[in-house]
Amino acid sequence: MSLWQIPVCRFTSEDGLRREGDNLFSASPDAGQMEMGVAGTENYGTIRAYNTENSNVDMATEMTNMIINQRGFQSNSKVVTTADQMLQKAVEMKR
């Protein structure tokens, strides 16, 4: 005997939903009309109990991006250090 049903909402434009973070979304005026229905019927999707969601992050890509950003930061800090040394030499030459 079913005691309750969890309503599932769908929107006219899913791209219009506002991203709140951690796979949470909220309605916005861009999302359009909200329709509420029962899971498992009329393209409302399904709800599965006791399932865990897999990570949607590719660790290799994220690690590569982190290394690239770190190298960029190192390069920029070298440029600043070199410019500082050049200005110091110019000031010394002026004296």
C-alpha positions as CSV (number, residue, x, y, z in Angstrom):
1,M,0.0,0.0,0.0
2,S,1.5,3.4,-1.0
3,L,1.5,5.8,1.8
4,W,2.9,8.8,0.0
5,Q,4.4,10.0,-3.3
6,I,7.3,12.3,-3.9
7,P,6.4,14.9,-6.4
8,V,8.8,15.6,-9.3
9,C,8.9,18.9,-11.1
10,R,9.9,19.7,-14.6
11,F,10.3,23.0,-16.3
12,T,9.7,24.3,-19.8
13,S,13.4,25.3,-20.1
14,E,15.8,23.3,-17.9
15,D,18.6,25.6,-19.0
16,G,16.9,28.5,-17.3
17,L,17.2,27.0,-13.8
18,R,19.6,28.8,-11.5
19,R,22.6,26.7,-10.3
20,E,22.9,26.9,-6.5
21,G,25.8,24.5,-6.2
22,D,26.3,20.9,-5.1
23,N,23.8,19.7,-7.8
24,L,21.1,22.0,-6.4
25,F,19.0,24.1,-8.7
26,S,16.2,26.6,-8.1
27,A,13.5,28.0,-10.3
28,S,14.0,31.3,-12.1
29,P,11.8,33.3,-14.5
30,D,13.9,31.9,-17.3
31,A,13.0,28.3,-16.5
32,G,9.4,28.9,-17.6
33,Q,6.3,27.0,-16.4
34,M,6.7,24.4,-13.7
35,E,4.8,21.2,-14.0
36,M,4.5,18.8,-11.0
37,G,3.9,15.1,-11.5
38,V,4.6,11.6,-10.1
39,A,8.0,9.9,-10.7
40,G,8.0,7.2,-13.3
41,T,5.2,8.7,-15.4
42,E,5.1,10.9,-18.5
43,N,8.8,11.7,-18.7
44,Y,9.2,12.8,-15.1
45,G,12.1,10.4,-14.5
46,T,12.5,7.9,-11.7
47,I,13.6,8.0,-8.1
48,R,15.8,5.2,-6.8
49,A,16.3,4.5,-3.2
50,Y,19.6,3.6,-1.7
51,N,21.7,4.6,-4.7
52,T,24.7,6.9,-4.6
53,E,25.5,9.4,-7.3
54,N,28.9,9.0,-9.0
55,S,31.2,11.9,-9.2
56,N,30.8,14.1,-12.2
57,V,34.4,15.3,-12.0
58,D,37.2,13.8,-14.1
59,M,40.2,13.7,-11.7
60,A,42.8,13.5,-14.4
61,T,41.5,16.6,-16.2
62,E,41.2,18.6,-12.9
63,M,44.7,17.6,-11.8
64,T,46.1,18.7,-15.2
65,N,44.2,22.0,-15.0
66,M,45.6,22.5,-11.5
67,I,49.2,21.9,-12.7
68,I,48.7,24.2,-15.7
69,N,47.4,27.0,-13.4
70,Q,50.3,26.5,-10.9
71,R,52.8,26.8,-13.7
72,G,51.1,29.9,-15.0
73,F,51.3,31.4,-11.5
74,Q,55.0,30.5,-11.2
75,S,55.7,32.2,-14.5
76,N,53.8,35.3,-13.5
77,S,55.6,35.5,-10.2
78,K,59.0,35.2,-12.1
79,V,58.0,38.1,-14.4
80,V,57.1,40.3,-11.4
81,T,60.4,39.4,-9.7
82,T,62.4,40.1,-12.8
83,A,60.7,43.4,-13.3
84,D,61.4,44.3,-9.7
85,Q,65.1,43.5,-10.1
86,M,65.3,45.5,-13.3
87,L,63.8,48.6,-11.6
88,Q,66.1,48.2,-8.7
89,K,69.1,48.1,-11.1
90,A,67.8,51.2,-12.9
91,V,67.5,53.1,-9.6
92,E,71.0,52.0,-8.6
93,M,72.4,53.2,-12.0
94,K,70.7,56.6,-11.6
95,R,72.5,57.2,-8.2
